[in-house]
Amino acid sequence: MNNSSCNITAYEIFPLFQLCVYIPVLGLGIVLNMLALCVFCCKLGKWTETRVYMVNLAVADCLLLFTLPFKTLSQFQHLKVDGWCLVLEGGYFTNRFMSIGIITLIAADRYLAIKYPLRSKALRSPLKAAFVSGVLWIVIICGNSLIKSFEDRREDDFCFEKFSVTPSVITLCAIIAGFFIPLLILSYCSIQVIAELRRKKNEKRCNEILTRKAVYIVSANMAVFIICFLPLYLGHLLRFILDSISSDCSSIQSINNFVHFASILANTNCCLDAICYYFVNKEFKEASSKLAKSKSEASEEAEIQFPHMTH
């Protein structure tokens, strides 16, 4: 079969469905992330590792949200691949991978602080967190630019649409390095943190209610990450496999449609990040709520929930 003759496009209803989802996501996401940036940058005095990572996460989510109207417009009007399209795609994918990377860094930082509270002090500081975040921005931007330079995009391609059924090895490497490796790191760190918190609870070294709350928070963060991103990147992986074995056009079309709809689920993570990280964060509560506890009570709660935020 000559798969080069396949006409791989998204469902006609997809742009409309995308618009219906992205309007509330855009509104809610921008409000939540801008609120978080305002609180973290203007209302708090002391910088911590968590605060540095949260600011970078909010910036990445905001930048990705700003690309969504242009992404939707490009698919409504079936824009061809040109310079503007490549910039738009580059910004979209850079900020998605940055969001995944920062969430992974938060999980790793939490793991180090809880598992190795004394030894990790030499590795953790706000300045080092800023340095790591900066390096991650540079690596992802350069990596994404490199991928774009190697991609074989034809003049008749549409923006955000892969017409070619030739398997892209560089894209496979990108999804492995950009998602599946972070997924393994985040899952390992989260499971270890949960195990350590439960061990402390069983030894009665910590308040049982606060420890249970911390376990729920870590579990929820991991679950949201997996639910939002795993379907999309499994879809990309399956698309690579189908392209590699020269599957029939209908199979490739079906997985292409799945990837498009899974990308909408992935983009809702911009709102869920705010809910999962900002509003359970002790620093955010102290700055935005008048119901904050006394300093001693808040310190005790933070030490059990997020020990990496106290010094």
N, C-alpha and C positions, 0 to 999 in steps of 0.2 A: 504493500500500500504506500502510496506517495503522500505522506502526511503534510508535505509542504503546501498541499492544496486545502488543508483544513482552514475553515473560517472561524477562528477562536475569538468569540466576543462574549461579553456579559449579557445576561438577560436584559431585555428592553426595559423591564420594570425596575431593574437595579438602581439606576440613578434616582428615580422617584422615591424608592424605599430608603435609599441612602440619605436623601434630603430630609425626609420625615424624621429619621433618627438623629441626624447631625444638628438639626435646629435646636432641640433641647439640650443635646450634649454640648454644643458650642456655648450656649447661653450659661448653662450650669457650670460647665468646666472653667470658663473664663472667670466667672464670679468667684468660684471656690479657690482657684489657683492664684488669682490676683489678691484675694483676701489673705491667703496664706503668705504670699510674698510681702504684703504690707505688714503683716504681723511679725514675720521673721526678720525683716530688714529694718523696720522702723520702731517696733514696740518692745523689742527685747534688748537687753544690755549686753549680756554675755554670750559670746559665740561658743558653740560646742560642735563636736563632730556631726551630730545629728542635724543641727541647724544648718550646717554647710551643705550636707547632702540633700536636705529638704528644699533648700533654695534652688539647687541645681535641678532637682526633680520637678519643681514647680515651673522653672524656666523652660525645661524641655517639653513639659506638657502644654504650656501656653503656646510655645512656638509650633508644636504639632497641631494644636487646635486652630491656629491662624491659617494653616495650610488647607484645612478641610473645606472651606467655601470654594477655594480655587480648584481643589480636587474634584468636588462635585460638579462645578461648572465645566471643567474639562471633559467630564464624562457625559454631561448633558449635550455638549456641543461637539463631542468626538474630536477633540483637538489633536492635531498631528504632533509627532515628536519633533520639537525644535529646541532652541536654546532655553526659552522660558520653561518648557516642559521639563527639561533636564534639571534646571534649578529647582523647580517645584518638587519633582520626585526626590531630588537630593535632600532638600530640607525636610520633607516628610519622613523619609526613611532614616535620616540622621537622628532626628529627634525621637523616633520610636526606639531605635537601638540605644539611644542615650537614656531614655526612660527605663528600659530594661536593665541597663548597666547600673544605674544609680540605685534601683530597687535591690539589685544583687549586692551592691556595696553596703547598703543599709543592713541587709541580712547578715553579711559577713562581719560587719562592725559589731553588731549585736551579739553574734556568736563569740567573737574574741573577748568582748567585755564580760560576758556571763561565764564562759568556759575557762578563760584565763585572765581574771580581773587584775592580777598584779603584773604578770609578764607582759600583758598587752598594753600597759601604760606607755611603754617606750615606742610602740607602733602607732599610737592613737593621739591625735591632737587636732584642733581646728585647722591649723596651718597645713598639716599633712593631709587632712581630708580635702582641703582646697586644692592642694597639689595633685592628689590622685584624681579628683574630679576634672581638673584642667587637662591632665594627661589623657583621661578618657575622652573628653571632647575632641582633642587633637587626633587621637587614634581613630575614632569613629568618623570624623569628617574626612580625614585622609583616606581611610579605608573605603568609605562610600564613594569618594571621588575616583579612586582607583577602579572600583567596580564599574562605575558609569563609563569610564574610559575604555574598558575592555568589553562592555556589552555590545552585542551586535543588534543595534536598533535600526530598522529599515524606515525609509521615508514614508511608507504607507502604514506604519504602526500608529496606534493611538496612544495618547498619554495614559500612563498607569495600566496599560494593557499589553500582555505578552502574546503576540501573534505567532512567533516562531515556536515550532515544536522541537527544535534542537535543544538537547539537554545542556544547561548552563552549569558547568562545574564551579565557576567562580561564585555563582549565586548559591549553590549548595554549600560551599565553604562559608559564605556569609551567614547563612541561617544556622549553621552548626556553631560557628564562633559567636554569633550575635544573639542566639537564643538558647540552643540546646546545652551548651556549656554553662551559661548563666543559670539555666534551669536546674542543672545538677548541683551547682554551688549553692543556690538559694534553697533547694530542697534539703540538702545535707545540713546546712547551717540551721535551718528552721527546725528540722527534726532533732538535732542535737540540743538546741536551745529548749525545746519542749521537754526533752528527756531530762535535762539538767534542772529545769524548773520543777518538774514532778518529783525529782529526787530530793530537792530541797524541801518540798512540801511534805514528803513522806518522812523526812528527818525532823519535821516540825521546826525548821530553822526560820521559816517565813510564814507570814499571815496566809492562811489557806485561801481566803476569798480573793486577795490580791494576786496570789500566785495563779489561781484558776483563771482570773481575768486576763492575766498576761499570756497564759497558754492559749486562750481563745483569740487574743489579738494576733499572736504570731501565726496561729493556724488560719485565721481569716485572711491575713496578708498573703500567705502562701497559696490558699485556695483561689483568691481573686486573681493572682498572677497566672496560675495554671489555667483557670477557666477562660480568662481573657485571651491569652496568647497561644496556648497549646493547639487549639483547633486550627488556627491560621498557619502555624509553621508545620504542623503535620500535613496540612493541605499543600503547602509548598513542597514538602518532601515527597509526597505522593505524586505531585505534578512532575517533579524531576524523574521519578521512577517510570511514570507512564511515557514521558518523552524519550527516556533511555531505551525502552523496550518497543518503541514504535507502536503504541496502542492505537486503536481506532479513534476516529475523530470524536465520536459521541462520548467516549470515556474521558477524553481530554477536556471536552467541553463541559462535562458534568463537574469535574474536579476544579475547573477554572471558575465555574459559578460558585462552588463551595468556598473557594479562596476569597472571592469578592465579598460574600456575605460574612465570612469569618473575619475579614478585615474591619468590618463595621463593629463587631463585638470587641475586637482588639482596641479600637479607638475609643470605646466607652471607658477604657481604663484610665483615661485622663481625668474623668470625674471620680472614679472609684479610688484613685490614688489619694485624693484629698480626703475622702471619707475614711479610708483605712489608716492613713498615716497622720494626717494633721489633727483630726479631732480626737484621737486617742493619745496624742502627744502631750506630755506633761507641760512642756514649755508653751505650747499653743493654748492650753487650758488656762495657764496662769496669766497670759497676756490678753485673752479674749473673753474670759468669764469672771464674773464677780462672785461666783460660787466656789472659787478656789479655796482649798483647805489652808490651814496654817502651814508655815514653812516646814515645820518638823514632820507633819503628816504627809505633805506633798513629797518631801524628800524620801520618806519611807516607802511611799507608793511607787515613786519613780525608780527606786533602787530595786524593787521587785519586778516591776513591769519592764523597764528599760534601763538597766544599770549603766549602759554606755553613755547616759545623758548626765550622770552625776560624777563628781570628781572628789 
